[in-house]
Amino acid sequence: MKKLLFVLLFVMPFVFTSCEKDNDETSLKGIEFEEDDVIIGIEEQLQLTVLPLPDKADLPKINYSSDDESIVTISKKGKITGIKAGKTTVYAETADGKFEAECDVTVRGGGGTGSGDDLYREPYLKFGASASDIKKYETREIRDEDAETLAYHGENNDVNFVLYMFNSKKYNAAGVAFNNTSSILNRAIAFLKKNYDYLGIDEDGDYVFLSSDEKILIFITKLDSGNYAAIYQEAIRNNAPALRSSGNFKGFVKPSKDEMKALY
């Protein structure tokens, strides 16, 4: 009897410690969105995913909401829909109200119908992303793919193709190549002016635009074929505030023709 009591006294603390450890790994401590910053287009839908913290915990019922439903709506199951160009935040909250997570959503203009202001659907704009990230975003049909580029067919008669360019497998620039029509340049300029700040014309005759958060630079250029293209790049390659304030494009860095050889 004494031996049994001794064994129990010796073993029980380890049992309780093990249970406490298991409990720590499965008890919900919080929640988070799989991605906390996403970009979609007008009328585009994207399913968001909420994860439990720690990952072995069970995910309870989640309620969703949007800060501004005139920009983005979110369904009861976490699917967002872009309504108009802008930026807002969507929230996920456990039903008991104990835990909350948020995700910033940017809606870029361009529904891809080729009429009026929605000339085309803008490319994925999270620079540094992988090709697989872009494929999750894109709804256009893949035209070609290799280690340095990923191309999609245009979604309407005005767009020839959309090209993503990579450096060391990281996305660093995109180009939207237009079919040559008499009105395409003016329409492309009007489209970008709706969503970006127009900075002017640089020494190469390209039309330059900058996002309001100074993270994205776009320029419309003429290709060797005579067609126009809108090139998107990360503004970090340039001094964006200086470009905005001075309008002086001296030293303005753009992807070289060699970098964009698939586009030209």
C-alpha positions, -999 to 999 in steps of 0.1 A, spaced: 0 0 0 28 24 9 46 15 -23 14 23 -43 10 56 -26 46 65 -33 42 57 -70 10 78 -72 27 107 -55 56 104 -79 36 100 -111 7 124 -106 27 157 -110 40 145 -144 4 137 -155 -9 171 -145 21 188 -161 15 169 -194 -22 178 -193 -14 215 -188 10 214 -217 -15 198 -240 -41 223 -228 -18 252 -237 -14 239 -272 -51 234 -278 -66 264 -259 -75 293 -282 -53 324 -275 -64 344 -305 -71 345 -342 -55 360 -373 -62 363 -410 -39 342 -432 -31 374 -451 -35 408 -433 -32 429 -465 -49 420 -498 -56 437 -531 -86 430 -553 -104 447 -582 -139 461 -586 -165 433 -586 -137 408 -578 -143 383 -550 -117 367 -527 -122 341 -499 -103 352 -467 -91 325 -443 -90 329 -405 -65 308 -385 -66 299 -348 -37 308 -324 -21 284 -316 -27 264 -348 -37 233 -329 -66 251 -313 -102 247 -326 -115 276 -346 -149 287 -332 -177 304 -351 -165 337 -367 -184 369 -374 -172 392 -401 -177 429 -408 -164 457 -430 -154 492 -420 -168 506 -452 -192 485 -472 -193 511 -500 -157 499 -508 -157 462 -497 -184 439 -485 -178 406 -467 -201 376 -464 -209 355 -434 -183 330 -446 -155 356 -451 -157 362 -488 -150 398 -498 -162 417 -528 -147 449 -542 -174 476 -547 -154 507 -557 -118 518 -557 -105 526 -522 -90 511 -491 -107 498 -459 -104 472 -432 -124 440 -426 -127 423 -393 -131 388 -380 -144 383 -344 -151 351 -324 -188 348 -316 -181 353 -279 -163 386 -287 -130 376 -270 -108 377 -300 -106 398 -332 -84 400 -363 -82 426 -391 -72 426 -427 -65 457 -448 -82 455 -482 -73 477 -512 -97 478 -542 -81 490 -574 -101 504 -602 -108 485 -634 -133 459 -639 -119 446 -672 -150 453 -694 -131 476 -718 -157 503 -716 -153 538 -703 -133 541 -671 -128 503 -665 -105 498 -695 -87 468 -679 -83 449 -647 -51 460 -630 -23 434 -623 -16 420 -589 3 448 -570 20 431 -541 56 433 -553 79 406 -540 52 379 -544 57 346 -560 42 333 -593 19 310 -572 6 341 -553 -2 358 -586 -20 327 -600 -43 328 -570 -53 364 -579 -55 362 -616 -87 352 -634 -73 357 -670 -61 328 -691 -24 320 -689 -6 327 -722 29 317 -713 52 311 -684 89 307 -677 114 313 -649 114 351 -655 79 359 -667 42 350 -664 19 362 -691 -19 362 -694 -41 368 -724 -60 401 -723 -95 401 -709 -110 422 -737 -103 435 -772 -83 465 -759 -58 444 -740 -33 423 -758 -17 406 -728 -7 412 -692 29 403 -682 44 397 -648 82 399 -645 104 383 -618 139 387 -604 152 357 -584 116 343 -584 102 375 -568 77 397 -587 92 431 -594 72 447 -623 42 442 -645 31 454 -679 -4 457 -695 1 457 -733 -27 473 -752 -39 467 -788 -33 497 -810 -64 517 -814 -67 554 -820 -83 561 -786 -63 537 -764 -37 562 -752 -62 588 -740 -84 561 -724 -54 546 -706 -44 580 -693 -80 587 -681 -82 553 -665 -50 558 -645 -58 594 -635 -89 581 -619 -69 559 -595 -35 575 -593 -18 610 -592 -6 621 -626 30 635 -623 36 645 -659 56 634 -689 92 623 -685 122 629 -708 113 597 -728 78 610 -734 63 585 -710 32 594 -689 40 589 -652 16 582 -623 21 576 -586 -2 559 -561 -14 581 -532 6 560 -507 37 565 -528 43 527 -531 35 522 -568 48 540 -599 32 535 -633 42 548 -667 26 545 -701 52 539 -728 53 531 -765 66 497 -774 87 488 -804 56 475 -820 40 509 -819 15 498 -793 12 513 -758 17 496 -725 12 506 -688 42 495 -667 38 490 -630 68 490 -606 75 494 -569 81 531 -561 111 521 -539 133 523 -569 127 561 -570 124 590 -546 86 591 -548 81 622 -526 106 642 -546 90 631 -579 57 643 -566 68 676 -552 92 687 -580 79 670 -611 116 667 -621 122 633 -637 159 635 -638 172 602 -624 138 586 -627 146 548 -627 125 525 -648 129 489 -657 153 486 -686 143 472 -720 164 441 -712 144 436 -680 112 440 -700 123 422 -732 93 399 -731 70 429 -732 88 448 -760 
